[in-house]
């Protein structure tokens, strides 16, 4: 394995990768290490044939206990459903990109506008096949006006690289809410509803082949139904006839390193899904 390829696996907490001489790759063992605070000095190359690389369940905590404790904690913070739909949809339904982003930056549809430094519409290829939807901006995103620019952003970049993707190239990144919730708390149902027409219009303009929902709030905003990440992984959902894959948010993975192995499997599933969509 090349040094650059090893770097991308380590960034995702899935290295090192061990091989027997003269054999196919074996297992990628999750390494419970934190993401480095500084970004990598070079772009990691894509990892081929992810589907053939099985990832074992972490052995340090019983899976049944770990799943229950972590899901109970994160789902207790998620908004109640169904998420009400805003009546602002018609007002933004015909907007072009420039007008839409200006509308987002000036938005006062919910209380999040009162404490933001700036709204964060999204970034990337406006004709992308891949749309990644997160939860909401954090402190660094609020400062810079771009989604996923902190530690979670570096992990997301590593996740993209592992399936042959790169930020800005056939990828658009957005959030379910466009303004930072105070103290990075989970967006409330009313806040998700206020921002949903903006996300809906972005989807209509991009026309992606596949949407990746990063975390429970994003999944619930897109699907407008109760979502459990553990039960939703490996399944295809739909938003306006566009397939949706549900996985963990990178910020969650930074706090729960053992679940990076599951996110890896979700990325493999998403890539196989995209191959099928392009072939059909």
C-alpha positions in Angstrom: 0.0 0.0 0.0 1.3 3.4 -0.9 2.0 6.0 1.8 -0.8 8.3 0.5 -3.3 5.4 0.5 -2.3 4.5 4.0 -2.8 8.1 5.0 -6.4 8.2 3.9 -7.2 5.0 5.8 -5.6 6.3 8.9 -7.5 9.6 8.6 -10.7 7.6 8.6 -9.5 5.4 11.5 -9.4 2.3 9.4 -5.7 1.6 9.2 -3.2 0.1 9.1 -4.1 -2.5 6.4 -2.3 -5.8 6.8 -1.6 -8.2 3.9 -0.3 -11.8 3.6 2.5 -12.1 1.1 1.0 -13.1 -2.3 -2.6 -12.8 -1.1 -5.5 -10.5 -1.6 -6.0 -7.7 1.0 -7.4 -8.9 4.3 -9.2 -6.8 6.9 -9.0 -3.1 7.6 -8.7 -3.0 11.4 -10.2 0.2 12.9 -7.5 2.2 14.8 -9.0 4.2 17.6 -7.0 7.3 17.1 -8.1 10.9 16.8 -8.1 12.8 13.5 -4.9 14.9 13.3 -5.5 18.6 14.1 -3.7 19.8 10.9 -4.8 18.9 7.4 -2.8 16.4 5.3 0.0 17.9 3.2 -1.0 16.1 0.1 -4.2 14.8 -1.5 -4.7 11.2 -0.7 -5.3 8.9 -3.6 -8.5 6.9 -4.0 -8.8 3.5 -2.4 -9.7 0.9 -5.0 -12.2 -2.0 -4.6 -13.6 -0.9 -1.3 -16.4 -3.5 -1.6 -13.9 -6.3 -1.3 -12.3 -5.0 1.9 -14.3 -6.4 4.9 -14.2 -4.3 8.0 -14.6 -6.2 11.3 -16.8 -5.0 14.2 -14.7 -3.3 16.9 -13.9 -5.8 19.7 -13.3 -3.4 22.6 -17.0 -2.9 23.5 -19.8 -5.4 23.1 -21.7 -4.3 19.9 -25.1 -4.6 21.5 -24.2 -2.5 24.5 -22.3 0.1 22.4 -25.1 0.4 19.9 -27.7 1.0 22.6 -25.7 3.5 24.6 -24.6 5.6 21.6 -27.9 5.6 19.8 -29.8 6.5 22.9 -27.5 9.5 23.5 -27.6 10.9 20.0 -31.3 10.2 19.4 -32.3 12.0 22.6 -31.0 15.2 21.1 -32.7 14.8 17.7 -35.8 16.8 16.9 -39.3 15.3 17.2 -41.0 14.3 14.0 -42.7 14.8 11.6 -40.8 17.9 10.7 -43.4 20.6 9.8 -43.0 22.0 6.3 -42.6 25.8 5.9 -45.0 27.8 3.8 -42.0 29.5 2.2 -41.6 26.9 -0.4 -43.4 28.7 -3.2 -41.5 31.9 -2.5 -38.1 30.2 -3.3 -39.3 27.6 -5.8 -38.3 29.6 -8.9 -35.1 31.3 -7.7 -31.8 30.9 -9.5 -28.6 30.2 -7.6 -27.5 33.8 -7.1 -30.9 34.9 -5.9 -31.3 31.8 -3.7 -28.0 32.3 -2.0 -28.7 36.0 -1.4 -32.0 35.0 0.1 -30.3 32.5 2.4 -27.8 35.1 3.6 -30.5 37.6 4.4 -32.9 35.0 5.9 -34.7 35.8 9.2 -37.2 33.0 9.1 -36.2 31.5 12.5 -34.3 32.6 15.6 -31.0 31.2 14.4 -30.4 34.4 12.4 -30.0 36.4 15.6 -26.7 34.9 16.7 -25.1 34.0 13.4 -22.1 35.7 11.9 -23.1 34.6 8.5 -25.4 32.1 6.8 -23.8 29.1 5.1 -25.7 28.2 1.9 -23.4 25.4 0.6 -20.4 24.8 -1.6 -19.4 22.7 -4.6 -20.3 21.6 -8.1 -23.8 22.9 -8.9 -24.4 20.1 -11.4 -23.0 17.3 -9.1 -24.1 13.7 -9.2 -23.4 13.5 -5.4 -25.1 15.7 -2.8 -23.9 15.4 0.8 -26.3 17.0 3.4 -25.1 17.6 6.9 -26.8 19.0 10.0 -25.8 22.7 10.3 -22.8 25.0 10.5 -20.4 25.0 13.4 -18.2 27.7 14.7 -15.6 27.6 11.9 -18.3 27.4 9.3 -20.0 30.4 10.8 -16.8 32.3 10.6 -15.9 31.3 7.0 -19.3 30.8 5.4 -18.5 27.4 4.0 -19.8 24.0 5.3 -17.4 21.3 6.8 -14.2 23.3 7.1 -13.1 22.2 10.6 -12.0 18.8 11.9 -15.3 17.2 10.8 -14.6 18.7 7.3 -11.2 17.2 7.1 -12.7 13.8 8.0 -15.4 14.3 5.3 -12.7 15.1 2.8 -11.0 11.8 3.7 -14.3 10.0 3.3 -14.9 11.6 -0.1 -11.4 10.6 -1.2 -11.9 7.0 -0.2 -14.6 6.6 -2.8 -12.8 8.5 -5.6 -14.5 11.9 -4.8 -13.1 15.3 -4.1 -14.8 18.4 -2.7 -16.0 20.6 -5.5 -15.7 18.0 -8.2 -19.0 16.3 -8.9 -19.9 16.9 -5.3 -22.0 19.5 -3.6 -22.1 19.9 0.2 -25.0 21.6 2.0 -26.6 21.5 5.5 -30.2 21.0 6.6 -30.0 24.4 8.4 -28.0 27.3 7.0 -27.2 29.1 10.3 -25.3 27.9 13.3 -27.4 26.7 16.2 -26.2 28.1 19.5 -23.3 26.0 21.0 -23.6 23.7 18.0 -26.7 22.1 19.4 -29.0 19.9 17.3 -31.4 22.0 15.2 -35.0 22.1 16.4 -37.9 20.9 14.3 -39.1 24.5 13.6 -35.6 25.5 12.5 -35.3 22.5 10.1 -38.7 23.4 8.7 -37.8 27.0 8.2 -34.7 26.1 6.2 -36.1 23.1 4.3 -37.4 25.1 1.3 -33.8 26.3 0.7 -32.5 22.8 0.7 -35.3 21.7 -1.5 -34.6 24.4 -4.0 -30.9 23.5 -4.0 -31.8 19.9 -4.7 -34.0 21.0 -7.6 -31.2 23.1 -9.1 -28.5 20.5 -8.7 -30.6 17.5 -9.7 -28.2 15.0 -8.0 -28.3 11.3 -8.8 -27.7 10.4 -5.1 -28.1 12.2 -1.7 -26.0 11.2 1.3 -27.7 12.2 4.6 -25.0 12.8 7.2 -26.6 12.2 10.5 -30.1 11.9 11.9 -31.3 15.5 11.6 -30.3 15.7 7.9 -32.0 12.3 7.2 -35.2 13.4 9.0 -35.3 16.7 7.2 -35.0 15.0 3.8 -37.3 12.0 4.5 -39.8 13.7 6.9 -40.1 10.6 8.9 -38.6 9.1 12.1 -35.1 7.8 11.4 -32.8 5.6 13.4 -29.3 5.6 11.9 -28.6 2.0 13.0 -31.8 0.7 11.4 -31.4 2.8 8.3 -27.9 1.9 7.2 -27.5 -0.2 4.1 -31.0 0.8 2.8 -32.1 3.1 0.0 -34.6 5.8 0.8 -36.1 8.4 -1.6 -36.5 12.2 -1.6 -38.6 13.2 -4.6 -37.5 10.1 -6.5 -33.8 10.7 -5.7 -32.2 7.8 -3.8 -31.0 8.7 -0.3 -28.3 6.9 1.7 -28.2 7.5 5.4 -24.9 7.4 7.5 -23.2 9.0 10.4 -22.2 12.7 10.6 -18.4 13.2 10.6 -18.6 15.1 13.9 -20.3 12.1 15.5 -17.6 9.9 14.1 -14.9 12.1 15.8 -16.5 11.3 19.1 -17.3 7.7 18.4 -14.3 6.3 16.6 -15.4 2.7 16.6 -18.3 3.6 14.3 -16.0 4.7 11.5 -16.0 1.1 10.4 -19.7 1.4 9.8 -19.4 4.7 7.9 -16.8 2.9 5.7 -19.3 0.3 4.9 -21.9 3.0 4.1 -19.6 4.7 1.7 -19.0 1.4 -0.1 -22.8 0.9 -0.3 -23.2 4.5 -1.7 -20.6 3.9 -4.3 -22.2 0.7 -5.5 -25.5 2.5 -5.6 -24.0 5.2 -7.8 -22.5 2.7 -10.2 -25.9 1.1 -10.6 -27.6 4.5 -11.1 -25.2 5.4 -13.9 -25.6 2.1 -15.5 -29.4 2.2 -15.6 
